[in-house]
Amino acid sequence: MWSLRFISAQALVSQPRVARQSLEGVAHNLYPLLFKASYLLEQAEVIRVLLECWPLEECRLGALLGPSTDHPDDLRDRACRACLEACVRGLADHVLRDGGQRRLRVADLTGVRDVQVQRCPCGRALGRWGRTELLARTCCELQAEPRGARHPIEVLTDLFVTKGNFEVVVRALGPPRPAPLRVHCLSFRADSLGPSQLLHVLRLAGPGELRRLDVVHNVRLHAGHVQQLLAQVGFPRLISLTLPAKAFDVPPACTLAPSGEDPFLTSIAWELSQMTQLTELSVAFSTLTGKIQILLGPLRTPLRVLDLAHCSLNHADMAFLANSTHAAHLEVLDLSGHSLVSLFPSTFFRLLGQAAQTLRVLTLEECSIEDGHVSTLILALSPCCELRELRFLGNPLSARALRRLFAALGELPKLQCVEFPVPKDCFPEGAAYPQDELAMSKFDQQKYDVIAEDLRAVLLRAGRDDIQVSTPLFGSFDPDIQETSDELGTFLLQAFKTALENFSRALKQIE
């Protein structure tokens, strides 16, 4: 229920002209209330004026939009373009304001969540990439205003840098003189950048304050680049690190010693061990056969989040994981792409047993889990009393096996979300696994709908209608990929063209 104060604030901001004229007489402690009311109603003009006149020393977006006693609704999943643009413009107006007090010192623009379906009335979102470019361009515009530098604002933000906004971000982060808006990056995501570009922009972004670093998709790194990045830049406060596919491959010009020792991996592991706050590590699609102990053994803190999808793990790797200190602290674990139940049944069983009291999210996609493995899987999952999400797409399971599994899943008290594969009954007989996208889409939709409804009924009879079940054929929604899909598509086409040109050149040399 909304408080009378919030209803009054909503009434005021619904009339922008009146609100603007009344601000001088508004108590300072009511500004946060007016801000949230303006955001709810998408009154961008009022938001901009509020930030221009902000009388408090701090303005933290996540706290302003979160639940409160006056308004319990959570607006942090509304990445409304008009409102967020007004916030940044309002900050610029604040540092350039003539006369009056300028008390604002810290503006925290983090805390907004990017979701698939926008709840704001306009439905127009400004994603992380767009927010990065907006802030960067605003910073560049203000660099020509020396009067703004006398009252600078420290801006805390999450940056998403690609080839498309690299230049403007570099200009914003590295001004030749003190800037009115001083950007402090807490979270950094990089895509479609070259290794040298990544190194350059990270140095400017203030790596000493960085808490999360995601280097993804089309940033082509090998082990030499990763070692250089960690050794030369340094991330003392990093909590979460994501590296792209093949990030641990030996550099092309290097060969390993006859003993097989990998000096790059050893050096990377040592650098990671110096990050005393690191608790989240994602190294999916890197070949790490027999190397997990070398990589994770030196870490000083137990990992809470670990993504080893498609890393070609062997028995020694699984045995280390199951017996390591990390196992008892894992909250999120992805072991997709490994035949866990058939190749490593005992170590997989032990790993889940060790993680049972903490594990919240488990992903086992394309793990060759067949009908004959369901009993073992049920037994392994049964102690996982904290499990909230289970994803096992891409496994060749029949409808009958899925019914057995779902009956067991209904016993997990905190389970909320299950992503299950299209039953193999819905595909032509003899369909191969793992499936490519074309084969994955060729199934009997009508038969699938009947089976899916039957599986929901299994949960319903167990009194578990609170569990959401789905089959996202092409993966879960990724707002960052969605926002930059055009740029990434262009990047991939250019890479394909370059590969063809190199291939043609090689053929001509052979001839």
N, C-alpha and C positions, 0 to 999 in steps of 0.2 A: 504493500500500500504506500502511496506517495504521501509525503508530509505536506502540511499546509504551506510551509516555506517553499517547497519545490513547486507546488501548484502556482504560488504567487510569482515565483521566478519565471515559470513558463509563460504566465500571462504577460509579464513585462517584456521578455525577449521576443514574444510573438509580434511585437510592434517595434521594429528596428529603430525607427526615428525617435520614438519616445525613450527607448532603452538607451540610445546614444546620448540623449540630452540629460538623462537621469543619473548617469554613472558617477558624476562628481559627488552626489549625495548618498551613494551606496556604501555601506560598511565594507571594509576590506575583506572581512571573513566571509562575505557573501559572494565574492567573485567566483570561487570554485562552483558554487551552486548555480550561478548564472551561466557559467561555461557549460556545465553538463546539460542544462535545460536548452541552451542554444544548439548544442551538438545533437540532442534528441530531435529537435525541430528543424535541423539543418539550416539554421540562421547564420550563414557564413559571414554576413556583414557584421553581425553582433560579435561573433567569435573574434574577428579581426580587431575590432575596437577594444574588446576586453583584453586581448594580448598587448595591444598598443599601450593601454593604460594600466597594465597589471601592477598592483601595488605590493605584492608579496615577493619575497626573495627567490622562491622556487615555483616552478610550474611543471608538474609531472603528469604527463598525459594519461598513463596507465592508472594512476591513483584518481585522477579527476573523472575518468569514465567508468571506473569500477563500481561495484555495489556500495551503497552508503545507507545510513539510517533514513535520510531524506528521500532517497530514490534507490530501492534495492536492485533494480535492473542493471545488468552488466552490458555496457555499450562498447567494450573493448574489441568486439568482433565486427565493428562497423568501421571499415576503412574508407569512410566517405570522402570522395575526392574533393568536393566543395569545402568541406569542413577542414580537412587536413591542409589544403592549399591556404585557407584563411589563417590557420595557425602559423604557418611559416611566414606568410606576408605580415601577420601581426607582430611577429618577433622582429622583422626588419623595420617595421614602423616604430617599434619600441626603442631600438638603438638610435634611430634618427630623429626621435621626438625632440622638439624644441621646448624648453621650459618644463617645469614640474619635476617631481622626483622620478628617478628611474631605478627602482630597487631590485628589479629582476636580475638575478645573477646566474641561475641554473634553469635551463629548459630541457626536460627529459622527454624526448619524442618517442621513446620505446614503449612497449606494452600493448601496441595495437596488433590484433591477430588477423591474418589474412585467411578468409574462409571462402568456400566455393559459392555459397549463396549469400549475397549481401542483404542484411535486414534493414538497411537504411532506405527511406522512401524513394530516393533518386535511383538507387541500384547501381550507381557508378562508383567503382572502387579505385583507389590509388594504391597500388601494390608497393612492395618494398623497393623495387627498381625505380618506380615513378617517384616515390618519396625521396630516394637518394638523389635523383636528377634535380628535382625541385629544390631541395636544400642546397645542392652544389651550385646551381645557377643563381640562387638568391645570394649565397656567399660571394660568388664572383661579382655580382652587381654591386654589393656593398663594399667591396675592396676599393672602389673608387671614391668612397665617402669617408674621408679621414675623421669627420666629427663623430662617426659611429664608434670608432675604436676607443674613444675616451670612456665609454661605458659598455664594455664587451659583455656578451652573454656566452656562458659555457653551454654548448648544445650537445646533449648525449643522444646518440642515435645508432641505428642499425644500418649498415651500408650494404648495398648489392651492386657490385661493379662488373660490367661486361665491356666488350669492345665498344659498344654503342655509347656509353657514358664515361668511358675511361678518361678522356681528355679533360672534361669539365670537372670531374671529381679530383683529378690531380691539381688543377688550378685552384680549386676550393680548399684543398688540404695544405697546399704549399704556397701561401701568399708571401709576397716579398716583404711585407710589413705586418704589424699587429692587425688582426681582423676583428670587425664588430661581432661576428658570430664565429666562435671558436669551436670547431667540431671535435668531439671526442667519441671515437667509435668503440662500442661495446661488443658488437657482433658484426662479422664481415663475411659476406658470401661473394665468391668470384666464379665467373663462368666466361667461356670463350675469350680468355686472355692468354697471351704468351707468358712463358716463365719469367722473362725479364720485366714485363709489365706488372706481373703479380708482385714480384719482389719490390719494385719501385713504389707501387701504391701502398703496399703494406707498411713500408718504412715511414711513409707520410702519415698513415692512419693512426699512428701511436700504438705500436704493438704492446707496449707496457701496460696498457689499460684493457686490451682486448680479452674478452671472456669466451668468445665463440668464433671459430674459424671454419668455414665450409668452402672447400675448393672442389668444385664439382664438374661433371660432364665433360665439357670441351676445353678444359685446361690440361694440356698434355704435359704431364710431369713424369720423370723417371726418378730413381732413387738418388741420383746425384743432385737433382733439383731440390728434392725434399730435404736432403741433408744440408744443402746450402741455405735453404729457407729457414730451417730450425736453428742452425748454428749462427748465421749472420744476422738474422732479424731478432730472434728471441721472443718468447711469449711467456713471461713469468707468471701471469695470472690466468692463463688459459684453462678453461674448464672443459671445453668440448672441441674436438678436432675431427674434421671429415676430409679425407683425401680422395682424389679421383681414381678411376680404374687404372691399373698397371703402375701405380705410383711407386712400387717397390721393385720394378724391373731394373736390372743393371743397365747403366748408360751404354749406348751402342758401341762406343769406342773402347769400352773396358772389358776385360775378361777376368773371371774369378781365378783364384789360386787353385792349384791341383787338389788341395785339401777340401775345396768347396766353400771355404769360409768367405762370407760376404761382408767386407769392411763397411760398406754403405749401410747395411741393415744394422750392424753393431753400433755405428755412429748415431744413426737415427734413434735407436733404442736408448742410447745414453742421453741424447738431447730430450727425449720424452720423459726420461726419469728425472730431469731437472725441473719439470713442470709439476710442482708439488700440489697443485689444485686440479690436475687433469683427472676427470672421472668419466668422460664420454669419448669413445674412439670408434670411428667408422672407417674401415679400410676395405670395403666391398670391392669385388672383382680385381683383386690383386693376388698373384700366385704366391702363396705363403707356405707351401708344403714343407713341413718339418721345421718351420721357422717361428712358430708362435711363442715358444719359450724364450727365444732370443729377443723377440719384440716386446713381449709383455712381462717377462720375468723381472727386469730391472725397475719397473714402475713402483713408485713409492706409495701411491694411494690405490686402493681397490677401485676397479671400474664399476660404475653403475649401469652404463650403456655401452654395449659392444656389438658392432656389426661386422661379421666375418662372412657375409654372403658370398658364395662363389669364389672362395679363396683356396680351393683344392686342399683342404686339410687332410692330414693322414691320422693314423692311430695315435702317434706320439703327440700330435697337436691336441687331439681330443682328450687324451689322458692328462696332459698338462692342465688344460682348462678345468677338467673335472676335479682336479686336486689342488688347484691354485687358490690363493686368498680371494681372487676376484669372484669365484663361483658363488660364495655366500653373500655377496653384495649386489649381484646383478639384478637390475630392475627391468631392463630392456635388452633382449637378446635376439639377434638375427643370424641363423645358421643355414639360410637357404642355399640350395645348390649342392647339398651334401647328402649322400645316402646314409643317413644317421642310424636308422633302425636296422638296416640290413648289414652295414659294415661295422658300426660301432655301438651295438646295442647296450653293452654293459657300461661303457663310459658315458654314453648319452643318458642312460638311466641315472647314473651317479651324478652327472652334472645337474640334471633337473632336481634331483633330491637335495643337492647342496644349495640350489638357488630357490627352493620351494617357498621359503618364508619371505622372500623379497621380490620375486619375479612378477612383473605386472604385464609385460608385453612380450610375446613370443612369436617369432616368424619362422616358419618352416616351409617355404615355398620351393617347389621343384626338388623335393627331397626323396623322390622315388618311393613314397609311402604307399604301399599297396594294401589290398584287403587283408592279407595274411599278417600285416604288421599292426593292425588296429588294436588288438589286445595288448601288445607291448606298449603302444603309444598311450592307451588309456591308463595303464599301470604307471607309466612315467609321469603322466600329467596329474594323477590323482592327489599327490601331496601339495600341488601348487595352489595353495589356498588364497593367495593374493592375486592370482592371474585375472586380468581385466580384458585383455585383447589377445586373440589367437588367430593367426593368419597361416593358412596352409594351401594356398592356391597352387595349381599346376601339378597336383599329385593324382595318380591314376586310381581313384577310389570309386567303387560302385555305390549305388543308392543304398543298398543293403548295409554296406560297411559304414556309410555316413550316418545311417539311422542308429547303429550301435554306438558310434562315436558321440553323436549328439545326445543320446540318453546319458552318457557319462559326463558330458560337458555340463549338463543341467545340474550336476552335483557340485560344481565349482562355485562357491558362494558369491564371489565378487565379479564373476565373468559378465562383461557388458557387450562385447563385440566379437563376432566370429566371421572371418572371411574364408569361405570354403570353395573348393574347385567345382567346376561343372562335372557332374558324375560321368564316369566313362560310359554309362549306359546311353548317354545322349550323343555319343560320337559313333561314327562308322566302326564296325568291328575291326580290330587290328590297328587302331590309331596309335601312332608312335608318341612317346613322351621322352624328353620335354617337347612341348609343342611350340611352333613358331606362331606369329600373330595370325597368319592366314588360316592355319589349321585350327587354331583356338576359336576362331569365329564361326567355324562350320559345324554347328551342333544343332540338335533338335530342340528348338526353343520351347515348343509346346510340352515336350516331355520334361524338360528342365523345370518349367513352371510348376508342373504337377509334383515333382520330387521336392522342389524348394518349399512348396506349401506343406508337404508331408513332414519335412524336417522342422518347420516352424511349429507344426502340430505336436511333434515330439517334445519340444521345449514347453509348449503351452500346457500339455498334460502334466509336465513336471512342475508347473507353477512358475515357469521362467519366461514369461512374456516380456521381461525387461531386457532380454538379450537380443541385440540387433544382429541379424545375419544377412550377408550379401555376397555377391560374386563379382567384384570389379575386374572385368576381363583384362583391362589394360593398365592395371595399377590404380593406386589411390590418387586423389586430386593433389597436385603440387602447385600452389599458387605462383611460385617463382617461375616455374617452367611455363605455366599458362600465360603469364605476363610477358615473357620474353620469347615466346614461341616463334614469332616472325624473324627476330634477329638470329636465334639459334638455327632456324631453317636455312637462312642465308649462309651462316657459318658452315653448316654441314655441306651445302651445295658447293661452296668454294673449296672445302677440303676434298670433296669427291673430284672436282675438276682438277685440282692440283695433283691428286693421285693418278688420274688418267693421263695427265701431261707427263708425269714422271715415268709411267709405264710405257707410254709411247716413245719417250726419249730413250729408254732402256732397250726397247725393241730395235730402234734405228741403230743403236750402237752395236747390237748383236749382228745386224745385217751388214 
